[in-house]
Amino acid sequence: MIKTSTEILVALGEALRARRVALNLSQEEAARRAGIGVRTLRRIESAGQGTIESLVNVAVAMRCEEKLGDIFPLPPARSMDELMQQQRQAAELKRPQRARRMTPR
């Protein structure tokens, strides 16, 4: 069944509320841990309305941030060459970036 954006947002808010309750956290405590306002947390829980940053902060505060990376999985490879290319790209993304030196002009 295909859901609307609003249905997905509401379901996400309900899941967040269920997680908070399961952790025995009040809205005030969860908001404090996430570094957001209580009104923001209430909007997220009731209607799924808030920023991506607020959602990530709440996920970290409730110790479920690891699954956020699974929201946008890569499509399955259609060939071995495509699979190898995806693996190379994933390895490049995980490689730490070196800081560039500023050269005087």
N, C-alpha and C positions, 0 to 999 in steps of 0.2 A: 504494500500500500504506500503510495506516495503521500508524503506529508507536506503541508505548507510551511513556509518560514516561521509563521507565528506558532504553529503546533510544535515545531522543533525547538523554538526558543522557550516555550512554556515547559516542554518536557525536560529541557536542560535545567531550567530553574527548579523544577520539582526534584530532579536528581540531586542537584546541589543542596537543596533543603534536606532531603533524606540523608545525604552524607553528613551534613552538619549535625542533624539530630542523632544519627548513629554514633557520632563522635562525642555526643553529649555537650555540644557547644551552644551557647546562646547566640543570638544574632549579634549582640554587642561584642562578645568575645571573638567570634569569627571575623567580624569586621575589623576589630582592633588588630588581630593577627595578620590580616590581609592588607592592612594599611589603607583601608577605604572607609567611607562613612557608612553608618548603619542604614541610612536611607538608600544608599547605592546597593547595599546587599539585599535589602528588601525588594527593590526594583528588579534585581537579577533573579531572585527567588520567585517572585510573583509573576513576572512577565518576560523574563529572559532579557531584560533591557539593561545595557551597560556597555562599557568599552571592552575590547579584547584585553587590554591591560588589566582591568579590574577582574575579569574572569581568570586570567593567569594568576594574578595575586591571590585570589580565593583558592584556586587549585593548589598552589604552593602551600598556603596556610592549612589546607585540609589534606595535605600529603597525597595528592593524586595527579601531580603534574606530569608524571612519566607518560601517561596515555595521551596527552595533548599532541604529541608528535605523530600519533597514529591517525589524526583527523584527515590528513591528505596523503594517503599512501600512493606510491607510484603505480601506474597501471602495469599489469603483468607484461613481461617481455614477450614479443611475438616470435623472436628468433634468438639463437645463441649469441649472435653478434650484438643484438640489442641488450640482452642480459649483461654481457660483458661491459658494454658502454655504461649501463646504469650502475654497475658495481664500481667502475672507475670514477664516475661522477660522485657517487656517494663517498668514496674514499677521499676525493679531493675536498669535499665539503667538511669532512671530519678533520682534515689536516689543519693544524694550527697555522694561522696567518702570521707571517713575520712582519714586524713593524718596519715601516720604511723610514730611512734616514732623510732628514731634510737637508738638502744641499744648499749652501749659501749661493746667492746670485750675484 
